[in-house]
Amino acid sequence: MSDKQVNIVKFQKAANEAVKLTKKFIDQIKPRATRYDIRDADVKGLKIRVNVSGKLVFIAVGKVRGISKSRTCTIGDAKVVGVDDARVAASAFLGQLQQGIDANQVKSDKLNKQRTLEQVLTSYLKTRDLQERTKTDYLRDIPMYCPNWWSKEVSLITEDKVCDWYLENSHRKTQIDKVFRTLKAVLEYAVGIRAIDTNPCESVIKRRIRYKIEPKTNRVDTTFELNKMLDALVKLMSAEQIKDTQGDFILFLLQTGLRLNEARTIKWSDIDWKQYYILITETKNKRPHVIPMTPLIKDMLLRRQKAVNYHNEWVFPNRFGTGHLVDYRKTLDKVIAKAGITTVRAHDLRRTFSTMLDNLGINEADIKALMNHADNSVTRKHYLQETNLEAKRKNLWEIGKYLERSVSVTIDGVENVVCEGTLRVLIYDSDDDITPCERPEDKRDFDAVDSMR
């Protein structure tokens, strides 16, 4: 070996080798085409991050003991923070990680615990796929009924405060229980983001002070009230004592069982005139709802197209022609007053619709389909298709005939003759005839689609 000349090459330190960081060394650092880090030889985990722009930043990187999750802490500008101070800060951060303390999570939790109810609600609404109307209700109800908490940190809302607030509003049980449910959901989200440790609303349930709110069951009685309501509606519409738009709308709610907002926001573009159906896309459960057209619905839509206040977008426009129908209640109250029956609202007509379906012997699965209720049975979800359009049309047409048979008709001096075709002829001037069907065997059984062609 001594006889041969040996070439000795002095290599620079490996790129990933730690360097003892000093001010002099830091001043000589140059940026590269891509960002890179330089490790400190004295404190394992302390690094200088060199950005493409030339900015140098002290960072500390380590793993949380027990869960092996990597965490990074930004210490500060390397031109401002001294090396010794950076080492102290890095050691403190890395020491927490070694103790199994997620320092970043602790910092995040501290910030979250400072969140106000307003901030938590705003964040909650951003993460939820809710209807715009629901969001509006939340943003109205929480500050209105919880004004003392609105701008305060959620961590200050205690179990005792929630219970006291709940009981103090006993004079409006239904409304405050609704707000309570909203508040409970928002504070449960606050638990999820570590703004609070437990949901204080749970105390209302645990202390058994929750109000027993009876579910609303109002509806038009199909035995004693439905015929009176329809008679009143026919007379008022025939005498032009109520607006056609509102009258058609009330009858449409009875025929379809749609929710108020689903019905009044129908556009002409939602109607398929080839397959005779209406597609409702904006529904409560986010599931599109197909309403098959029946002869009665078709006659109503044709008249809406010829109406004086026809709107090129909305089937049921408001009186100013600036948007869809908003207020129908005065008209409904007028019908109810003339009929002399119990006051009802839109959702009560939906309950009336379901009662008629039950009276007609429609099975539960088909009722759910017409009401657009989710059927969570394993068979329905995984093995059966959605209810056939024509099957839905047949059942919906049974509702149309049910309504027509509820209208009082006098023929040859005989009062209250049960007939079909009443609403189409008396309201919509249909070419069909009013046909008596006193006995079940006299009822006409014909195809709903063929009758519309």
PyMOL commands that set and color helices and strands:
alter all, ss='L'
color gray80, all
select helices_A, chain A and resi 23-27+83-98+103-112+117-127+132-145+154-156+159-168+170-192+202-206+226-238+244-256+260-264+268-270+295-306+329-339+346-359+364-371+378-382+389-405+422-426+440-442+450-452
alter helices_A, ss='H'
color red, helices_A
select strands_A, chain A and resi 36-39+46-50+56-63+70-77+271-272+277-280+289-292+419-420+435-436
alter strands_A, ss='S'
color yellow, strands_A
deselect
rebuild
show_as cartoon
